[in-house]
């Protein structure tokens, strides 16, 4: 190495002083002056590259730093900054390699360990990231950033208690860190300590009033506390601060629907659809099901989030030799008293254990209720995996050599799509929980039927379609008998008059269908509309909407929540279940039909808008499937006024629910097992997934 020039060293110190004060133009001028005198000066090349990177000129920055390393291969700081640039360019593996070289040259390089951990985090190698941050902390226990980075990686590993400790340690070092309070709150949220989490988000916002992320996260915490109005306001503030906050506009719109707050709902929905057309990260896919009936838009929303958050990771598991029993893995956060288990429990119990081995991977909050006990008893293994990270859970499934992984969640709340992105099994299936395409190459099959997905609509689904012979939906006929009987008086229903009902989730109710329902009440004297009330604001908003349409709020009656068996018994008091569109009743349609209550639907284009039609056609009740809203409205009036026709349909339903295939769970189980066997046989034969049951 040539001897240092005192004059150049003086120039370098002056340029570095400008750089440290943020005067990049003066600093760059100084570095270039040095390079005119000494074109191979490593420090000037390196620092000019750093300045270029600070200005967002990443390609130039990388070129300059590479030149500095070329002239001084042992330049640890240059290797570290090269890693930082590569990280900013999303070249995470090369970034790790650069940080490794910096550490090799200087084993005590705290910033390199921190950068290495961040790159590993971006590669979703969270355990390795934690180990890198641990080393940074070991070298410098006062390095606040390492504690924060470590906490974020531990959250991804679902090690929430350890993450909480990291953020608490960070706050000891930096008490005014809004980011630390946000991370701390996220860890508390993961521990289901929602009031404490909200308090930490409050502190983050107090320290940083324009902290959009903290407002958005606080909104999620308030939702868990059922403070829906306050949650919606948090989403509003977050979007005012950051209008392009990923997926928040769709989340906000969904919870407006949950409150039946319809102000500007249609215009906001159309705007969101336009943004999705433009590939913007505006809405979680599930939120689109109640917003649009377009199967193409639903597919695009799914593809956006998969590309952004859940791209395929790694290779498929190695092929296992054929065995006597096909190993099924059912994955869900809802193995408790939940709509999915209400449909699936008897299927689990009826599976042929001589041909299938059942594993349940449960990643929801532990709830020891009667349904969890029942489901766990039906499984060969019931695994509580809620604290495993996505990579750990995928690896566990592979270690158990699961042949077919059935995702019962899709994009619903608490879903673990990242597990399937890592190939939990050689065959992966989307079933029941999410009535749309996942938009992911690693989901091989979607269980459906011909009513749900006509052949012409298969273009809107990335999965291969498995056409089950009768109906897509499993049902449980072993519902426990109710503990009491119900009367109109006990449910505050009028003793006389036709009772329309809709026990779907409130977010599925749209202004268009509410308009129709109010016109029904106008036309059918003495009729009432019986609805669920998920939160107090629903009733207030719908009372107001009814009054605006000239209907007394007294003709809207809200049902209290009951266990399923009690709800089925109570529901027999209703005369006609009114379906919704674009998102039909699914899990709530079956209890109505099992209770003997006719259901009227208007069929849509996408899976979610065709579920009720599938159930009704399986019951040979196609006369209750209408193709237009006008026909839906006319038939709803006719059935209320034509008692003879209504009674004929109700009697037909009573007969067919006992003799038809919809509630023949043994038959459904055989059909499903035949589909699983065909999937498995194709895989063992080395054939790719294909549409089945055509």
N, C-alpha and C positions, 0 to 999 in steps of 0.2 A: 504494500500500500504506500502511495506516495506521501511525503511529509505534508503536514497541513500548512496552508498559507495563512499567516496572521491576518492579512487583509481580508481574505475570503471568510475567515472565522468571524471577523468583526462584522462583515456584511450579513453573515448567517444569523448572528445573535440579534442584529437589528431587525432582520426580516421575521425571525421567530417572535420577537417582542410584539411586532405588529399583528402577527398571526394570533398570539394569545389574547390580544385585545379585540379580536374580531375584525381587524382591518385587513380583509383578505386581499384587496387590490394592491395595497402597499406591500404586503407580504409576498404576493406573487411576483411583483416587480423586482423585489430583492432576490428571490430565488432565481429568476431568469437572468438577472445580472451576474450571479455567481456562475450559472451554467454557460453563459457566453464566454466567461474566462476559463471555466473548467467543465466541459460538457459531460464528464463522467462522474461528477460530484454526487455521491450517493445520498447525502443528507438533503441537498437541494432538490434532487429528483424526487426523493421520498416525500418531502414536505410540500412540494408543489403538487404532487399527486394527492396528498391529503386535502389540500385546499380545493383542488378540482372536485374531489369527492364531496366536500362540504357544499359545493355549488351545484351538485347533482350531475356533474359531468363524469359519469362513472367509467365510461370506456377510456377516456383520456387519463383518468386517475389510475386505473389499473395498468395502463401502458407505462406510465411514469414510474409507478412503484415497482413494476416488473423490471424496469431498467435499473432502478436502484439496487434491487436484489442481484441482478446480473453482475453489477460491479462490486457488490459486497454481499456474497451469499450468506454470510453469518449475521446479517442485519435483523435481529429479532423483532424490533419495533416495526420494520417494514413488512415482515411476514405477518405480524399481528394485524396491521392496518390493511394488508391485502385480504386477510380473512374477513375483516369487517366490510370491505367493499363487495366481496363476493356474496356475503350474506345479504347486503342491500340489493344485489342483483338476483337474489333468490337462487344462487348457485351454492346450495348448502353443503353438499359433500365436499366440493373443492375448498369451501370456507373452512370446514373442519380440518382438512389436510394442511391448510396454511397455518391455522392456530396450533396444530400439532408441531409443525416445524418451529414456530416461535417458542413453544414450550421446550422443545428439544434443545434449542440454543440457549434458553434462559429458563430453567426449571422453576424459578420463583416469580414468573410473570403472571401476576394476578389478573390483569386485564385480558390476557390471552385465554386463561381458564374461563373467565366470564364470557368472552366472545365464543369460545368453543361450546360452552353450555347452551348459549342462545341458538347457535347453528344446529346443535343436536336437538334442541326443542323444536325447531322448525322442521327437522326431519322426523318428528314424532318419536324420537328415541329418548323418551322422557327419563327413564332410569339412568341412562348414561349422562344425560344433561344434569341431573341432580348430583351425580358423582363429580362432575366437573365443577359445579358451583360449590360443592363441599370443599373441594381442594382450594378454590379461591378464598373461601372463608377461613380455612386452616392457615393459609399463608397470610391473610389479613383479616382478623376477626372484626375489624372496624369497617369493612367494605359493605356499605349499606345496600348497594345495587345487587350484590350477590345474594343477599337474603331475599330480596324481592323476586329475583329471577328463580331462585330455588323454590320459593313458595308457589310461583306460577306453575312450575314443572310438577310439583307435588300435587297440585290440584288436578292436573291432567292424569296423574296416577291414581286419583281418587283417595289419596292419603291426606284427608282433610285436617286431621288433628296435627300432623307434622307441618302441614302448610300453615296452619294457624300460628304455630310456634315460630315459624320463620318470619311471618309478618309482624308478630308481636316483638321479635328481636329487632327487626328493622325499625319499628317505631321507637324503641329505646335509643337507637342511633340517630333517628331523624323523625322527631315527634310531629313535624308539620307535613309529613308525606301523605298527600291525598291518595296516591296510588297504593300506598301500604294499607290504608283504611279500606280501599276498594277490594284489594286482594284478601284482606282479613274477612271482610263481609262475604266474599265469595266462598271462602273456606267454611264459614259459619252456615251459609246456605247449604253447602254440601253435607253438613252435619245436621241439617233440618232444624237448626236453631234460628228460626226466621225473625223473631223480634230482635234478637241481638244483631243479626245481620243487617237489618234495617237501620239500627242505631249506628253501626259502623259506616253504612253508606251515607247516613245523615252527616257524620263527621267529615267524610270525604268531600261532600258537597259544601259544607261550611268552609273548609280549607280552600276549595277550588270551585267557586260557584258556576263556572262554565263547563263543568266536567260531565259531558254528555253520557259517557259510558256509565258513570255512577248513577245518573238518573235512570237510565235504561235498566240497569241491574236492580236498582231499588224498586222499580216497577214490578219486576219478577218476584222479588221478595214480598211485596204487598199482595200480589196475586195469591201467594201461598197462605197469606193471612186473611184471604177473602175480602180484602179492602180494594174492591175493583175500581171504584171511582178514583181513589187516590192513585192507584196503579196507572190508570189511563192518563191522569194528569202528568205523572212522571214520564210516560212515553211522549206526551205532547211536548214537554219541556226539552227532552232529549232530541226530538226532531227539530225543534226550533233552533237548538244550538248546533245540530249537525244534520241537516236535511238528508244527507246520503248515508246515514247510519245503517249499516248492513242489516237487512231483513226487518227492521223495526217498524217501518210503515205498514207492512202486512200484519205484524203482530198487533200493532195499535188498532188496525181496522178489525181484526178478529175480536178484540175485546170490546170494541164498540158494538159489534154484533152480539156479543155475550150479554151486554147490558140492554140490548134492543134500543140502542141510541142510534137512530137512523139519520141524523142530521148530516147532509152531504154524502151519505153512504154510497149512493149510486155513482156520483161523479168521482169520488175517491177510488171506487172499485175500477172504474174505466181507466182512470189515470194509472193505477197500479198495473192493469193489464197491458197498457201501452209500454210501461217501463220494462215489464218482463219480455215483451216483444223485442225490446232493445237490449236484452241480455243484462239488465241491471239487477243487482242483488237487493231486491225490494221486499220479497215476501217468502216466508217459510212455505214449503209446498202444501202442508196441511191446510194453511189458511186459505189457499186458493179454492179448495173444494166447496166452500160455502159462498165464494165470491163469483166464480164463473163456472158455467157448464161446459166450457170448451175443453175437450180432451187434449187438444194440441197445446193450449196454454198450460194446462196442468202438467203435461209432460215437460214442457220447457222450463217451468219453475223447478221441477225436480232435477233436471239436468244442470241447471245453474248451481244449485246448492251442492250437488254431488261433485261437480268440477271444482267448486270453490273450497268445500270443507271435507269431502269424503272421496277423494280420488282413489283408485285402486292402489294398494300397497303390497309389494312382495309377490311371491309366486304361489300358485295353488298348492295344496298339500299333496304329498306323493300318493300315488294310487295304492290303495290297500287291496289285498286279495279278497275275493268274494267270501263271505261268511254266511252262515245259516240265518242269522238275524240281522236285519237292516237296522242300523243305529240311528234313531231320530233325535235331534236336538231341538226342543221348543224354547225359544228365547223371548222373554217378556219381562216388563216391569210390573205387570198387572196380574200376577198370580195371587189374587185375593178377591174380595167381593167387588168385582168389576165386570162391566158388560162383556168383555172378551171371555172371561171364565164362565160367566153365565151361559154362554153359547158352547164353550169347548169342553166343559167338565165331563159330560157323559161320553164324549168322543175319547178322551184320555182313558176313561174306565173301560171302554169297549175295545180298545186296540188289542189285536191278537198278539199276546206276549210270547207265543211260540215262534212268531215270525218277525217281531219288531221289539227292539229294546228302546225304552223311552228315557230321555234325560231332559230335565227342566233346568234351564239356566235363568235364575231369577235375579234381576238386578234392580228391583224396586224396593222401596222402603218396606221393612219387615212389618207385616200386619198379620198376626196370628188369629185369623177369623175362620169361620167354618169353610169357606171356599178354599182358602190356602191349605187347610188340613185335608180337605177332600182331594185337591189336585195333587198334593205331595204324596198321598197314599196311592194314587194311580200310577205314579212314576217309578221306574226302576231306580233312578237317582234324582234327588231334588237338591240342586246346588245353589246356595246363596252366594252370588258372585257380585254383589252390589259395590264392593270396594276394590274390585279388580279393574284396572285400566282396560281400554279397548285392546291394546296389544296382548295383555295378559289373558284376557277373556278369549280372544281368538286362539291364542296358544293353548289354553286349557282345552278348548273344544277339539283342537287338533290332537292333543295328547289322549283324549278319550276316543279318538278316531271316529268322530261323528260322521256318518255318511251323508245325511241330509239335514241341513240347518234350516229351520222354519222360523222366519222373522214374523212375530205376531204384532209388531209395533209400527214398522215402516217409518214415517216421519211424525208420529204422534208424540205426545209429551213423554219425556224420559227415554226416547228411542236411543239405540246404540248402533247407529248405522256404520260407525267406524269399525265395529267388530267384523261386519260382513265385507267391508272394504279390504280387510286383511285375510279374507277367505277362511271363515271358521270351519268350513266343510267343503268338500269337492262339489256338492250340489247345494244350492241356496235358493230358498223359496220365499216369496212374498205372499202372506196369507192373512186375510181377515181384518187385521188391525188398521190397515191403511188402504182404502178402496180406490187406488189409482196406481199408476206406474211409479216405480222408484227411480226411473231414469238412469239406472246404474248397470254397467256391463257385467258386474259380478253377481247380480241377482238373476238366476237362470230362469226361474219359472214364476208365474203368477196363477194362482188357483182361481178359476172363474167358471162361468157356464155360458151357454149361447145367448141367453137373454142379456147378460152383462156386456159381453164383448162380441158383437157380430164380426164376421171375418173381415168386413170392410173397415173395421175400426182398429184392427191389429197394428196399423202403422203408428198409433198413438201410445204404444206400449213397448218398452225396450225388452221386457221379458218374453219368453216363449209362453204361450197361453196353454194351460191345462184345462180342458173342457170337462168338468165333472158332469155325469149323466143327467142329474136332476136339477140340483141347485148348488150354488157355491157355498152356502152357509150351513155350518154345523148348528145343531140345536140340542138343547138339554130338556128332556121330558121327565127328568127325575127331580123336578122342582119340589121342594118340601111343601107340604100342605100349609095353608095360612093358619095363623093363630086365632083369627077372629073373622067374623063376617062383616061386610060393609053394606051400608044403605046410603041412599041419596042424602038423607038427613045427616048422617054421620060425616059426609064429605061436603056439606054445605051446597049440595046440588038441589035444584028445584024438584019437587015431587012430580011435576008434569013437564012435558016439553022434550024436544029432541036434543041430545047431548053430543055435540061435536067435540072431539078431543085431538090434541097433538102432544104426545109425551116425548118428542124429540128434544135434543139440546136446544136451548133458546137461540144460540147463534145461527141455527139453521133457518130460523124464521126470517123471511125477507119482506120488505114492504109490498112487493107485488102480490105475494100470497096472503099477506095480512089484509090487503085490500079485498081480495076474493072472500076471505073468511068473514069480513065485516058485511059484505054484500049478502052472504048466506044468512047472517043473523037478521038483516033487513027483510029478506024474503021469507024466512021460516019463523013464523010467530012463536014466541015462547022458547026458542032455542037458546042454548048457551055454548060457550067455548071453554073447554077445560084444558088447562095448560100446566106444565111444570114451572116452578119458580126456583131457578138456580141461585138467585141473589135478590136482595130487596129492590134493586133498581129496575129489574125486569118488570115487575108489576106496575110500578109507578109510570114507567115509560109506555107500557102497552095500554094502561088505562087512559093515558093522555092521547095516544094514537087512536084508540077506539072512539073517544069523545070527538076528536077531530073529524071522524068519519060518521058522526051522527049516531053512534051506538053507546048506550049507557055502560059505564064501567062495571055496573053490577052484573052484566051478562058475560063478563070474563071471570072465571073462577080458577084459582091457582091451587094445585095439589101440593101437599107436603111430601117430603122424601120418605120413602118406605123401603124395607128390604124387598127383594124381587118377588118372593112368594106372596107377600102382602100386596104388592103393587099389582100382580096378575089378578088377584082376587078382587081388588078394588076396581080395576080397569073394566071388569064385566059390567059395571054400571053405565059405561059409555055406549053410544049407539054407532058412531062412525069415527074412525081414526083418519084425520086429514094429513096426508103426507106433505113434505116440503120438497122444493127444487131450487137450486141445482144439487143440493145434498139431501138425499132421501134419509128416511129412518132406516136403520139397519138392525142394530142390536135391540132397539126399542120396538121395531116392527114385529119381531117374532113373539114377544110376550103378548102383544095385542091380539095377534092371530090365535095364539094358544089359548087366550082367554075367550075366544069366540067373537071378537070385535072385528067387523069388516074394516078393511083399510082401503082408502081411495088414493091412487097415485097418478101423477103426470110424469110420463117417462121422458128422460133427458138423453143427452148424447154420451156422456162419460159414465164410467163405472159407478161413481157415487150417485148419479141420477137415475140408475137403472136397477138398484138393489131391490126396491119394493116390488118392481115388476117381476123380477126373478122369483121372489117368494110367492107372489100371487099366481103366477103361471104354474108353479109347481103344485099349487093347491087347486089347479083348474078353475081359477077365478080371474081369467083374463078380462072379463067384463068390467073389472075394477081398475083396469090399466087404461088411462086416457092418453091421447097423443098431443093435446093442446090444452092450454089453461081454460079456454072457453068450454071445452068438453068436460074438463074437470069440474068447473063451477056448475055447469048444467046438471051433471050427474049427482053432485053433492046436494043440490036442491031437490032433484027428483027422488033420491033415496029417502030424504026426510019427509017428503009429502006423499009418496006412494008407498003406503005401509005394506001392501001385498008384495010388491017387488022387493022391498027391503027385507021382509021376513023370509022370502025365498032365498035371497043371498045369504042371510045369516044362517039359515038351516043348512044350506049347502056347505058353508064354511065349517059348521059343527060336524058334518059327516066327513068332509075331506081331511080335516086335521087329524082325525082318528085313523083314516084308512090310506091317505096319500103319502107320498115319499118325504114331504117336508119335515115331518116330525118322526120319521123312521130313522132313528140315529144308528141303529145296527146296519141298515142298508147304506147310509151315508158313509159309515166307517169302512165298510167293505169297498165302496167306490174310491174312497180316498187312499186306502191301502193299495188298491190296484194301481192308482196313479203313482204313488211312491215307488212301487215295485218296477213300473215301467221306466221311471227316471233312473233308478238304480241299475236296471239291466242295460239301458243305453250307455250309461257311464262305464260299466264294466266291459262293455263291448267296444269301448273307445270311440263311441259316437257322440257328437255334440248335442246339446239340448235342442229339442224340436217341439213344435206345437203337438200336443197330445190330445187324444179323444175326439179327433175330427171325424 
